[in-house]
Amino acid sequence: MNAIEIHDMAKSFNGSPVLDEINFKVRKGEIFGYLGPNGSGKTTTMRIMLGLLKPTSGKALIFGEEPDDSNSDLRSRIGVLLENNGLYERLSAYQNLLYYARLYGVPESDRVEKIERLLEFAGLSGRRNKKVGRFSTGMKRKLGLARAMINDPEILFLDEPTSGLDPESRMIVRDLILRLSEDEGMTVFLNTHDLAEVEKVCSNAAILESGRIRACDTIVGLRRSHDKPVLEITLVDTGCAERTLNLLTSQDHAYDCERDDRMVTVALNGESPSTVLGMLVTNGIAVEEVKNATKSLEAVYLDIMKRGREHE
């Protein structure tokens, strides 16, 4: 059984469509990235999966059941971390976890051990008695993740878990998410527009735009199906880089190129790299370094967005 199955699910508000018959599945134990720009329908999808909204048509299944706010058995199998972390800043880290342990009905005999384990997991054991209001953004995020795990969920829904964090805190939160999947076998649904994080932690992803699933595959599969051989050319100075860009994008050649300072990235479209380099040499353009590359997930994402809008 899959952890999540979305079947032809649509949602409209006052007659305006937000989701347009989307479909995807999430296997148990995987980290699944749900990508899309703001306003694409990501949050609406998550609210339906949590039983907070009803779809207009189609259905969402969580462990084979349709989510409902009154289904306490299903709710007990789910953990949620939203952007606000759900923490009380006047309480200490320990008091916050104790409050949620009581709220979720964790047996009194298990509470202390579970709270201590979660504080250690989040790297906050030494700050257990500090008020959360004095925590950094990264520390609050880590405690929020521990809070979402207080009921030992089988699936964890994360909404922009690294939003607003510094690079070090993003890395720590990312490592915690990976540990949940690898060590605990937990299913993680990652709702985000942070492509770099998805590329580092997710095995599969769906790309949502204007309420429609534009692509759904493994990270490797997304790259393979939308990728083209790319040549990264580093020029000796910015002047040569500008001349290279103008030459390769001229009406005579019309390559798909991007420039970043002294580097020009060229989509080859089946041509040999030597053909491109030959043109540069013929035109007296000095090259410092050349290497083959593959598109990042960000480049693939932008390409999928562009194609989707062109076909509307």
C-alpha positions in Angstrom: 0.0 0.0 0.0 1.2 3.5 -0.8 1.3 6.1 2.0 -0.5 8.7 -0.2 -2.6 8.3 -3.3 -4.1 11.3 -5.1 -6.7 10.4 -7.7 -8.1 13.0 -10.2 -8.4 15.5 -7.3 -9.7 18.9 -8.1 -10.6 21.9 -5.9 -12.4 25.1 -6.7 -13.2 28.1 -4.5 -16.3 30.2 -5.5 -16.1 28.6 -9.0 -12.4 29.4 -9.5 -10.2 26.2 -10.0 -7.2 25.9 -7.7 -6.4 22.2 -8.4 -7.1 20.6 -11.8 -7.5 16.8 -11.5 -4.1 16.1 -10.1 -2.7 12.6 -9.7 0.4 11.3 -7.8 1.5 8.6 -5.4 3.9 8.5 -2.5 5.4 5.2 -1.4 5.9 4.3 2.2 9.3 5.4 3.6 10.2 7.8 0.9 10.9 11.5 1.0 8.6 13.1 -1.6 9.1 16.7 -2.8 6.0 18.7 -3.8 7.3 21.6 -5.8 5.7 24.7 -7.2 5.7 28.5 -7.0 3.6 30.4 -4.5 -0.1 30.2 -5.5 0.3 27.0 -7.5 -2.0 25.0 -5.1 0.6 23.3 -2.9 -1.0 24.4 0.4 -4.5 23.5 -0.8 -3.3 20.0 -1.6 -1.8 19.6 1.8 -4.9 20.9 3.6 -7.0 18.3 1.7 -4.5 15.6 2.7 -4.8 16.6 6.3 -8.6 16.5 6.2 -8.9 20.3 6.7 -10.6 20.8 3.2 -12.8 18.6 1.1 -11.9 18.2 -2.6 -14.5 19.4 -5.2 -14.0 16.1 -7.0 -11.6 13.1 -7.0 -10.0 12.0 -3.7 -7.0 11.8 -1.5 -6.1 8.6 0.3 -3.7 8.5 3.3 -2.9 4.8 4.1 -5.9 3.9 2.0 -8.3 6.1 3.9 -9.9 9.4 3.0 -8.7 12.0 5.5 -11.4 13.5 7.8 -10.9 15.9 10.7 -13.0 13.5 12.8 -10.8 10.4 12.0 -8.7 10.3 15.2 -7.1 6.9 14.2 -5.7 8.4 11.0 -4.7 11.6 12.7 -2.7 9.7 15.2 -0.5 8.3 12.3 0.2 11.8 10.9 2.7 14.5 12.0 2.6 18.1 10.7 5.1 20.9 10.7 3.8 24.2 9.3 5.8 27.4 8.9 4.8 28.8 12.3 6.3 25.7 14.1 3.3 25.5 16.5 5.4 26.4 19.6 4.6 28.5 22.7 7.4 31.0 23.2 6.8 31.6 26.9 7.3 27.9 27.6 10.7 26.0 27.6 11.6 23.5 25.0 10.8 20.7 27.4 7.4 22.2 28.4 6.4 22.6 24.8 7.0 18.9 24.1 5.3 17.9 27.4 2.2 19.9 26.4 2.0 18.2 23.0 2.7 14.8 24.6 -0.4 15.3 26.8 -2.4 16.7 23.9 -1.7 13.6 21.8 -2.3 11.2 24.6 1.2 9.9 25.0 1.1 7.6 28.2 2.4 9.4 31.2 4.9 6.6 31.8 6.5 7.2 28.4 6.6 11.0 28.3 9.9 11.8 29.9 11.8 9.2 27.9 10.2 10.3 24.6 10.8 14.0 25.2 14.4 13.4 26.2 14.9 11.3 23.0 13.4 14.0 20.8 15.4 16.8 22.4 18.6 14.7 21.7 17.4 14.0 18.2 17.0 17.7 17.6 20.3 18.6 19.3 18.6 20.6 21.9 19.2 18.6 25.1 21.4 21.3 26.5 18.6 23.9 26.0 15.7 21.9 27.4 14.9 24.4 30.1 15.4 27.6 28.0 12.3 29.5 26.9 11.6 29.1 23.2 11.2 32.9 22.8 14.9 33.1 23.1 15.7 30.5 20.5 17.1 31.3 17.1 14.9 30.6 14.0 16.9 27.5 13.3 16.5 26.2 16.9 12.8 26.8 16.7 12.6 24.9 13.5 14.4 21.9 15.0 12.2 21.9 18.0 9.1 22.2 15.7 10.3 19.1 14.0 10.7 17.3 17.3 7.2 18.5 18.3 5.7 17.1 15.0 7.2 13.7 16.0 5.7 13.5 19.5 3.1 11.0 18.5 5.5 8.7 16.5 3.8 9.5 13.2 4.2 7.1 10.2 4.0 10.1 7.8 5.3 13.6 8.3 4.0 16.6 6.4 6.5 19.5 6.2 5.5 22.9 4.9 8.6 24.9 3.8 10.8 23.4 6.6 13.9 25.4 5.7 12.3 28.7 4.9 14.1 31.6 6.4 17.0 29.6 7.8 20.7 30.3 7.4 22.8 27.8 5.4 24.0 26.0 8.5 20.5 25.6 10.0 19.2 24.4 6.6 21.9 21.7 6.5 21.0 20.6 10.1 17.3 20.4 9.3 17.9 18.6 6.1 20.1 16.0 7.9 17.3 15.5 10.5 14.8 14.8 7.7 17.1 12.3 6.1 17.6 10.5 9.4 13.8 10.2 9.8 13.6 8.4 6.5 16.7 6.3 6.7 16.7 5.4 10.4 13.0 5.5 11.3 11.5 4.4 7.9 9.2 7.5 8.1 7.4 8.8 5.0 8.0 12.5 4.5 5.9 14.8 2.3 8.0 17.9 1.7 5.9 20.9 0.5 8.4 23.5 -0.8 9.8 25.7 -3.6 13.4 25.2 -2.4 14.8 23.2 -5.3 18.2 22.7 -3.8 16.8 21.0 -0.7 14.6 18.7 -2.8 17.6 17.8 -4.9 19.5 16.8 -1.8 16.9 14.9 0.2 14.1 13.7 -2.0 13.9 10.5 -4.1 10.8 11.5 -6.0 9.0 14.8 -6.8 6.0 16.3 -8.4 6.0 19.7 -10.0 2.8 21.7 -9.6 2.0 24.9 -11.6 -1.3 26.7 -11.9 -3.1 23.8 -10.2 -1.7 21.2 -12.6 0.9 18.5 -12.2 3.5 19.3 -14.9 5.8 16.4 -14.1 6.1 13.6 -11.5 9.0 11.2 -11.4 12.2 10.3 -9.5 14.8 13.2 -9.3 17.0 11.2 -11.8 14.0 10.6 -14.1 13.0 14.3 -14.1 16.5 15.2 -15.2 16.7 12.5 -17.8 13.4 13.2 -19.4 14.0 17.0 -19.6 17.7 17.1 -19.9 19.9 18.1 -22.8 23.7 17.9 -23.0 25.2 21.2 -21.7 28.6 22.7 -22.2 30.0 25.1 -19.6 32.5 27.5 -21.2 34.6 29.8 -19.0 36.0 32.7 -20.9 39.2 34.7 -20.0 37.2 37.9 -19.2 33.6 39.2 -19.2 34.1 40.9 -22.6 34.8 37.5 -24.2 31.8 36.0 -22.3 29.6 38.8 -23.7 30.9 38.2 -27.2 30.3 34.4 -26.9 26.8 34.9 -25.8 26.0 37.3 -28.6 27.6 35.0 -31.2 25.9 31.8 -30.0 22.4 33.4 -29.7 22.6 35.3 -33.0 20.1 34.6 -35.8 22.7 32.4 -37.5 23.2 30.0 -34.6 20.3 30.5 -32.0 21.8 28.3 -29.3 20.0 28.2 -25.9 22.5 30.0 -23.7 22.8 31.5 -20.3 25.6 33.8 -19.0 26.9 34.2 -15.5 29.9 36.6 -15.3 32.7 34.8 -17.3 30.8 31.5 -17.8 28.4 30.8 -20.7 26.3 27.6 -20.5 25.2 26.2 -23.9 22.5 23.6 -24.6 24.0 21.6 -27.4 20.9 20.2 -29.0 22.8 17.3 -30.6 25.7 19.2 -31.9 29.3 18.3 -31.0 31.1 20.5 -28.5 33.9 20.9 -31.0 31.5 22.7 -33.3 30.8 25.3 -30.7 34.5 25.7 -29.7 35.5 25.9 -33.4 33.2 28.9 -33.8 34.8 30.6 -30.8 38.3 30.0 -32.1 37.4 31.3 -35.6 36.0 34.5 -34.0 39.2 35.0 -31.9 37.4 34.4 -28.5 39.8 33.3 -25.8 38.5 30.3 -23.8 39.9 29.4 -20.3 38.0 26.2 -19.5 35.4 23.9 -21.1 33.5 21.0 -19.4 30.4 18.9 -20.0 27.6 19.2 -17.4 24.0 18.2 -16.7 21.1 20.4 -15.9 20.4 21.0 -12.2 16.9 20.3 -10.9 16.4 24.1 -10.9 17.1 24.3 -14.6 14.8 21.3 -15.3 12.1 22.9 -13.1 12.3 26.2 -15.0 12.2 24.4 -18.3 9.0 22.5 -17.2 7.4 25.7 -16.1 8.2 27.4 -19.4 6.8 24.5 -21.4 3.7 24.4 -19.4 2.9 28.0 -19.9 3.6 27.8 -23.6 1.0 25.1 -24.1 -1.8 26.9 -22.2 
